[in-house]
């Protein structure tokens, strides 16, 4: 609801202040080049952090993909997500299949998607929580300062679970659950039923297999911390692009509210209205910057420059990378399939 309210507010601003926004857009012709270069480097660092985070998660399960490969895959998936209707689903499906073509196990792919999404979302909420604390009692989300305490509890719980996962009480609990399941497992009522279920894994077998797979994926406490820091780096480097856009256009940076503005904008981008949040991101960030004291004539060019660096430039690059990855994947599959074809 909050994201929808931001979008509606942005539309109202565009309608009522169209002339002011148009004059502000003219400021894009006066950009300081050194800050534009900094913005490009920061966006590249953001993509590297996200690719590195996924690489760490995959390596924890035994899949060793290089960092350039993971960054390339990340850029290609980003292009799919940003341009196709329902892009998130297309990007996830392509990424799932592509990792499968690189011999990454199905369970590890699903595990990586779930954990990467959860850690990334948590990191974004940490950015917002920090921004709320920095902004203090002013701004549209000042009443949400209680989030900081709740969010601080989550990593403590995760670290505690990881630390105690292999301790005797936990092992005893798993063994007790297995014994309890064996005692209550009902035998098949007759030979026909036994023949019918023969070869199918029982619920206990599935439980054991799941526990085995989860136990095989080991990050350790420091690994989880590293993954969280990489997720934070992904968001903070992208936020630095927005700050660099303000500096490039000689617009005063609202330091007290910049993290809140950025974080809430990213939440609004999740609204599945347009591919890549086109229009939603621009409108939401403009409205939030204005709410934290930036004139509309300065907010609009800042947002447009930020989107050019963080979205519009990346999309064609990502599609080019996608084409290269698809070509190399098909060529590799043909090479691997040639011996079996010759045998037939």
N, C-alpha and C positions, 0 to 999 in steps of 0.2 A: 504493500500500500504506500509506503514511504517513497519507493522508487517511482510509482505511478504519479504521486503527487508532485515529485520533482519534474517529471515529464510535462505534466499539465501546466505547471508554473512556467516552464521554459516556453511552451507554446504561447501562453498569454504575453510573456515578455516580447517575443518576436512580433506578435500582432500589434502590441501597443507601442513598442519602441523600435519599430522597423527602421525609421530614418536614422536614429542614433547608431544602430547596429551597422547600417550600411556605411556610415562615415567612419566607424571604427575599423571596418574591414580594410579601408584604405591604408591603414598603418602597416599592413603586410609588405608594402613596398619599401619599408625602412627596417631592415633586419640586420642585427649585428652578427657577422659571419662566424666569429669565434664561438659564440653561444650556440649557433646552429650546429657547428661541428660537435660541441660538447653534447648536445641533445642526441645526435646520431650515435655517438659513442655510448651514451647511457642506455639507449634503446637496445643496442647490440649487446651490452652487458646484461640487460634484463632477459633477453632471449637465451643467452648462455647460461644464466642462473637456472632458468626453468629446464633447459635441456640437461644440465648437470644434475638437477634434483631427480629427474626421471632416470638418469643413468645410475645414480646411487641406489635408487629403489630396485632397479632391475639387477644390478650387481649383487644386491643382498640375496637375491634368489638364484644366482649362478649365471645370469645372462650378461656377457661382457661385450657391450657395444661401445665404440669409441665416442668421445665427446663431439667431434665434428659430425658424426653420423646422427647423434641424438639432437644436436642443434638443427641440423638440416631437416630431420623429421618434424621437429617442433615448428619450424618456419613453414613447412608445407601444410601441416595441420592447421596452423594459424590462418593461412590463406583460405583453406576450405571453410573454416569456421566463420571467417569474416565476410565472405562473399556469397555463399549459397544459402537459399532459404532453409531454415532448420539446420544451419551450418554446424552447430554443436554435435548433432547426431551424425552428420556426414563425416566430420573430422574424427569422431571417436571410432566410427566403423572403419574408416580408412586406416587409422593408426593401429587398430586392433589387427586388421588383416596384414598390414605391412610388417608389424613386429612378428606376426606368425610366419611370414615368409622368411624372416631372419632367425627362425628356429627358437623363438621365445615361447616357452610353454604357456598353454592357455590359462592355467591358474595364475601364473606370474603376471600375465598381461592384465587380467581382471584385478588382481591385487594391486598392481601399480596404478591402474586407473582410479580405483577407490581411494587409495592412500594419497596419491598426488592431488586429487580433487579435494579431499578432506584437509590435508595440510595446507594447501594453497588458500582454501576458504578461511581456515583458522588464521593464517598469516595476514590475510586482508582485514579480518576483524581486529587483529592486534594493531594494525596500522590505524584503523578507525578509532580504536580505544585510546591509543596514544594521542591521536589528534584531538579527541574529546578532552583529554586531560590537559593538553597544551592550550587548547582554546579557552578552557576555563568556563566561567558562567555566561559567556556570550556565544551567540550563534544558534542555528536551528536545532542542534542536537545536544545542547548543554545538559538536558535532563537525563541523558543516558550514561552519565559517568559511572554508574553502578556496574556497567558492563566490564570495566577494567578489572574489578575484583574477580568476577566470574571467569573471565578469560584467563586470568593468571592461575586459576586452579587446574585448567585442562592439561597444560604440559606437566604439571606436578603429578597428576594422576597417571598420565601416560608413562612417565619415567618410572614411577613406582610399579606399575604393572610390568614393564619391561624388566625391572630389577628383580622382581619376585617370580617371574614366569618359570624359571628353572629351579626355584627353591623347593625343598622337600614338601611343604604344605600344598603347593600347586600340583606337583607330581602325584601326591597322594589323592588329591581331589579328582584328577583325571582318571587315576586307576579305580577310584571308588565309582565314578560314573560308568566306566566300562563294565565293572563287575555288576553294577545295578542293572545295566542294560542287558547283560547276559542272563541274569536271573529272571528277568521279566520278558525275555524273548519267547514268544509263543511258537511251539513247533507247528509245522503245517498240518492241517486236519486229516489229510489222507495222502495216498501215494500220488494221486493225480495232481494235487496241489503242490506236492513236493517236486514233482516233475516240472510243473509250470513255473516255479520260481527258481529252478536250478539254473545257475549261471548268473543270476541277478545279485548284485551286491546288497547285503542287508543294510538296515539303518545303522547298525553298529559298525559295519565295515566302512560305510560312508563317513561316519563320525571319526573313525580312526584315520582314514585317508585325509580328511580335512585337517585334523590335528597334526598329522605328519607333514602336510604341505605348509601349514602355517609355521610349524617349528623349523622347517628347512629355510625359511626366509628370516635371516638374522641381520639386524642392523646394530643392535646394542644401543646403550643410552647415548653415547657420543654420536652414533650414526643418526639417531632421531634428531638430535640437536643440530647436526650439520644439515639435514634435510629441511628442518624448519628455517634455519638461517638462509638457505638457498631460496626458499619460498619467499621469505621476507625481502631478500635481495631482488627477486623478480619484480615485486611490487614497488620497492623503494627506488630502484633504478628507473622504472617507468615513471614514477612520480617526479624524479629528477628531470625528466624530459619536459614535464609541464612547467617546472620552475625555470628551466633553461629557456623555455619559450617566453616566459615573462621577462627574463633578463634580456633576451634577444630583442624584444620590442620596447625595452626601457619602461616596463610597467612595474609598479611597486608590488613586491611579493607580499601577500598576506600571510606572513610566517605563522601566526597563531592559528590560522584555520586551513592551511594548505593540505595537511594530511586528511582532515575531515572532508574537504572538498574532493580530493582525489579518491578517497575510499568510497564515499557515497556515489561518486560518478561511476566507479567500477561496478557497484551493486546495480545501479540503474541500467548499466549496459547488459545485464543479464536478462532484462525483460525481452522476451522473444517477439518483438514488434517488427524490427528490421534486421537484415543481415549485418553482423558486426556492430550493431547498435548505432547504425548511421542515423543521425538526427537526434537520437535519444541521448547519446553521449555529449554531443555538442550542446544541445539545449540544457541538459542537466548541469553540466559543468559551468556553463555561462550563468545560469540562475544561482548556483551555489557561490561562485566567485562574487557575484553581485550582492548576495546575502552577507558575505563577509567583507563588504566595503569597497569592492573594486567597481569602478564605473563601467557601464555597459560598453562604452566606446573602447575600453581597454580589455575587457573580458573576452569579447568575441574574437578579435585577432589572435589573442593568446590561445584560445581553444582551437581555432582553425590551424594554427601553426603546430600545436601539440598533436592534433589528429593527422596532419600531413606526415610528421616524422614517425609517429607511433602506429599509424594504420595505413595510410594511402601509399606510402613508399614501400612498406613491407608486403602488401598484397601482391603486386607483380613479381617481386623477388621470390615470395613464397610459392607462387604458381610455377615459376621457372624451376625452382628446386623440386617441386612436386613432379614436374615433367621429367627431370633428370633422374629422380629416384624411381619413378615408374619404369623408365627405359632400362635402367640398370637392373631392376628387379626382374623384369621380363627376360632380359638377356641372361641373367644368372639362372633363371628357371629353365630356359632353353638349353643352356650348357649342362645343367644337372639332369635334364630329361633326355638328352641325346643318347647316352649309353643304353637306357631302357628301350628307346625307340629302335636303336640298331639291333638289339637282341630280338625284338619282335619281328 
